[in-house]
Amino acid sequence: MDEATFYHWLVIAWMALAAATFVVLFFVTAPYGRFTRNGWGPKISARWGWILMETPVLITFLTLYGISDRKSSPVSLVLLMFWIAHYVHRSLIYPFRVHSSRPSITVSVIALGAIFNVGNGYLNGRGLFTLGTGLPTSWLWDPRFLIGAILFWVGYALNQHSDKVLIGLRANGTSGYKIPYGGAYKFVSCPNYLGEMVEWAGWAIACWNLGALAFFVWTVANLAPRAIKTHRWYREEFPDYPSERKALLPYIV
């Protein structure tokens, strides 16, 4: 089996696994953050958990770019910057903005996340820089790229602002959970998750390949069930929680 065939079947298996994970996560909640619990192995701080879990995808993607023959392609360079913007922040900046130092993420979640991220980095990096159809410079003004780029940066901004609101709830050194207000929290309980979904939907459109689509499918499969459970948790934890808020999509879900 050559790599192109392997890649094709891996993408199919990856999306099938995402569909199964989507169903499972409505019954089993990943044990990190507010849902941390015993029985899933040792726990470490969220800061080091995020670093260990997210840096593999950054390293994998950069390595595949570095060994490709499309390094000088303007499209490759632009999309590389998109990826770096998200993952440098997620793996090397965001962890040091988090105020909590308590053990709140299990080693099992970190290991599974790191394995997923290596696979995701491979599917996106190899598909974009080697195995997928090379995109000409004219792709940068193709409507699909422009729409995808707009969605990516809108989602990125929404995710960043929403995280900032959550981080600000503990800026004075307090612990525990509070009701977030401001920005898109007026409409939904998890605009940070919505931002990531919009971001990677934009990425899938801008890249226009199956590896990028698989990433978007996984993002929805992972975050949509968690958003619904987080919304339910807020409503159970806080009697005065705003009744007009939805979980993920304004006025809908």
N, C-alpha and C positions, 0 to 999 in steps of 0.2 A: 504494500500500500504506500503510495507516494504521499507527500505532505498535503497536497491540495485535496486529495480524497479524505485523508484523516481530518483535515480542517472542516470539510463539508459535513462530515458525520458528527464531529464534535459540536458544531454549531447547532445541529438538530437536537443532539442529546442535551446540550446546555439549555435550550429553550424548553424541552420536555421536562427537564429537572426543575426549571423555574416554575412551570405550571403546577407540578406536584408540590413544590415548596409553598406556593401561594395558598394551596388548600391546607397544608399541614400547619402553617403559621396562624391560622384561625383557631387552632386547637392547642398548639404549643408555642409559647411566647419566648423568644430568645432572651436569655437571662443577663441583661445588662441594663444600666441606667436604673430607672424607677422600677424595673421588673427583675432586678438582681435577686437571686435566691440561692439557697444552699442546694447541694446535690449535683452540681455541674462542675465540680472540681475547684481548685484554688482560684482566688480572685486577686487581681492587682488593680492599681489605680487606673482610672479612665485615661489619664494622660499617656502613660506608657502603653496601655492597651491600644489606643488609637495609633500611636507611632508604629508599634509592631505589626498592627493589622493593615495599615494603609500604605506604608512605604514600599512593600513588595510590588504593588501595581505600578507605582511610579518608576521603580527601578526596572521592572520588566519592560514597560513601554519605551523607556529611554534606551534600553539595551537594543531592542528590536529596531528602533529608529537608527541607532548608531551603526548597526551591521547591514542596513538596507542599502539598496542602490538608488533610493529616491530621496536622499538627504537634501539635495539641492532643489527639489520640487517646491515651488511656492505654496501649493496646496498642502503638502506634507508639513511644511514649516508652520503654516497658519494653524492647522489642526493640532500640531504638536504644542503650540502655545496655549490653545484651549485646554488641552489635557493638563499641562503643567500648571496653569492658573488654578485649576480645581485641586489637583492632588498635592501640589506644594503647600497650599493652604491647609488642606484636610489632614495631611500627614505630618507637617512640620511647623505649622503656625497655630492652627486651631487647638491642638492639644495643650499648648502653653497659654491659651486664653481661658481654658476651663479652670474654675476656681476650686472645684472639689478635688481633694487628694485621697479620699477614702477608697478602699478597694470596692470597685463597682462593676468590674467586667471580668468574666471568668476566662481562664486560659483556654478552655475548650472553644469558646466563641472566637477568641483571638486566632486560634489555630485554623478553625473553619473559615474565618474571614480572610486570613492570609492566603489559604489555598485557593479560595474563590478568586481573590484579587490577582494571583499569578495567572490563573486560567483566563480571567477577564482581560488582563493586560496582553496575554498572548493572542486571544481572539481579535482584539482591537488593533494591536500593533502589527501583527503579522498580516492581518487582512488589509490594513491601510497601507503598509509600507512595502509589502512583498507579494502576497498571494492574490489580493484583490486587483481589480482593474485600476490601472494608474489614472489619476484624475488630471486632466490638462489644466493649465493656468486659467483658461476661460471658465472653469468650474467656479471660480471665485465670484463671478457675477451671474451665475446661474440662479434662477429663482429658488431652487431647492436649497442651495447653499445659503443664500441670503435669509430665507425663512428660518432655516436651521440655526444660523448664527444668531439671529435675533432671539429665538426661543432659548438658546443656550445662555446668552448673557442676561436675559430677563430672569430665567430660572436661577442663575448664579447669584444675581443681586437679591432675589427673594430669599434664597437659602442663607446668604450672608447676613442680611438684615434680621431674619428670623432667629438665627443663632445668636446674634448680638443681643437681641431682646432677652433670650433665655439666659445668656451669660450674665447680663446685667442684673438679673434677679438675685444673684449672689455676690454682687460687686462689693458689698459692704462687709463681707465675711460671714454672712448668715448661712445657715444650712437649711435643708428641707426644701420642699417644693411649694411654689406659689402659682397663682393664676397669672399668666403672661397677658399683657395688654400692649396695644400699639401695632401699627402696620397691618399686615394681613391677619394677625390674631383677632382682629375685629370680626373676621368671617369664618375662620377655621381654627381648629385646635393645633394642627400640625403644618403650618405653612413652610417650615423647614423641609419637611418631606415632599410637599407639593413642589417646592423650588427645585429639589433634586430631580423629580420626575420630569418637570418641564425642561430642565437643563439637559438631561440625557435623551429626551425626545428630540430636542434640537440637535444634539450630537448625531443621533441616528439619521436624521434628515440631511444634515450637512455632510456626513461621510457617505451616506447612501450605499451601505453594504450590510451584509448579514451579521457580521460581528458586532457592529454598532447597534443594530436592531436587537440582538440578543441581550446586550447590556441594558437597553431600555426595558425590555421585558422583565429582566431580573430585578431592576430597580422597582418596578411596580409590584412584582411578586413579593419582594422583601418588605417594602415600606407601606403599601396600602393596608395590609392586615394590622401592622403595628400602629398605624395612624388611627384606625378604628378602635383598637384596644386602648390606646392612649386617651382618646376622646372619652371612652367609657370610664376610664380610670379617673379623669378629671371630674366628671359628673358625679361619680360616687364619692370622691374625696372632698369635694367642695360643694356644699349645698347651694351656694350663691353663684355657681358657675353660670356664665351667660348662656341662656337657653337658646339664643338665636344662632350660636355657632354650630357649624357642621364639623365633621372630622377632618375632611381632606379637600373636598370641592365645594366652594361657596354655593349655598342655597340648594345643594344636591345631596351630597353624602357627608 
